[in-house]
Every structure is written in structure tokens, then in C-alpha cells.
């Protein structure tokens, strides 16, 4: 995508390509590379002449994540708070953007060990969760709540949140093999001393890991 966009000097396409590269490097925990790609995305979006506030906000949110994962909290915090004042023409899109910003701010303050602010933004996200029909954003809210309860060591409540996450995937017929979710649930069960359930989670993690490393089978 990036190569073709460069060949045609299609700046908006280059912005999209850099954004997608940033997403992949962020998921690979290569935060510095992800940060560089998001910066490129925003640069080419700005120079494309196309006004796309939603895309600008998404890229800025992801750039902020890449920064606070590197513990550059002040820069990410400043950007995310500024994003709350941006206006989006679509009311639906504005809702989704605000939800994403609230979640990102909550996770940022969790990283800073500022639980008071993390909880405050998490509560703001929870108020809006059922107003959006975007599954991905809804599950991010649930995971954010779970993360806060783990940090607070409220283990029974954290387990309820983990089960709510699982139920969401089932209700929406989404196959959940997320190792991150399983690891968080294992941590909760270990703290509660629920060894049999913990063993089941470890078995599921092994199966999920095998799927990740197994070659693709075409049938």
C-alpha cells in the first residue's frame, strides 16, 4: 500500500499505509517504530489537503499510546487532552472518538500509577459504552475496567470483569484467543487461589499459543 501510494504521490494513501504499519508495530511492542509511523501518518494526512478529523484523532490516539508505552507520559497526556476539544461533524463518530480518548487516558494514568484519574476516565467511558455500536470500543472499555480492578487488587470484582469480557465475546460471536486476556484472568485466579480454573486457563493459553505459531492450513 505504501509503495503504490508513493509511486502515485497519493499522500492520503500514504497516511493510511503509515497508520496501518504503526498499528502492526504497536501490537509487536515495537513502540518507537510505531511512534515514527504514526508521526508520518499525521504528516502526510496534513499535507494531503483532505480534512478527515476522525482519521486525525485515531492516528493521534495511537501515537499517544506509543508514547506512553515508552513512559513519555507528559507528551501523550497533553495530546490526548487536546483531542477532547476537537469537533467532529458526525455525532456518532464524535461519540466513538471520545470513548477511545477516555480509554487511552485511563490507561495512561494507570501507567503513571494515578489511580484516581484512571478511574475517573474509566467511569466516563463506562457511561458512554452502551451508546456505541462499535464492538471493538465496547470491549476496550471492559478490558480497561478489568485492568483497573487488577491494579486495585480487587480480585473478586476483577474476576467478574474478566467473565463479563468473555461473555461479551460469546454474545457477539467473536472467537477470543487473546493471550493478553488469558494472562490477566490467570493472574486474577492465582490471586484468588482458584487452582483448578487457573489450570484450565493455562491449558487454553497453550492451545492459543500453538495456533499462533502453527502454519496456516488451507482447506
Secondary structure, DSSP 8 states (H G I E B T S, - for coil): -HHHHHHTT-HHHHHHHHHHHHHHHHHTT-HHHHHHHHHHHHHHHHHT----HHHHHHHHHHHHHHHHHTT-HHHHHHHHHHHTT---S-HHHHHHHHHHHHHHHHHHHHHTT-HHHHHHHHHHHHHHHTT---HHHHHHHHHHHHHHHHHTT-HHHHHHHHHHHHHHHHHTT-----HHHHHHHHHHHHHHT-HHHHHHHHHHHHHHHHHHHS-----
